[in-house]
Amino acid sequence: MPREGIIMVFKLIKNAEKTWRKIDGKNQLPKIISGVKFSDGLEAIANEKQIAA
């Protein structure tokens, strides 16, 4: 890749970085990886009544 291309990519990334935001709830990542389901940002816990319905 020519040097100009690398510089252009760097500038694009630095510009995009201005609109990025930090991940909220990063402490929930282990739960997501383990397969826990979430609904509207809350942990979805199935009740016996919901399963029976």
Sequence and secondary structure as in RCSB ss.txt:
>XXXX:A:sequence
MPREGIIMVFKLIKNAEKTWRKIDGKNQLPKIISGVKFSDGLEAIANEKQIAA
>XXXX:A:secstr
  HHHHHHHHHHHHHHHTT    TTGGGHHHHHHT  EETTEE    HHHHH 
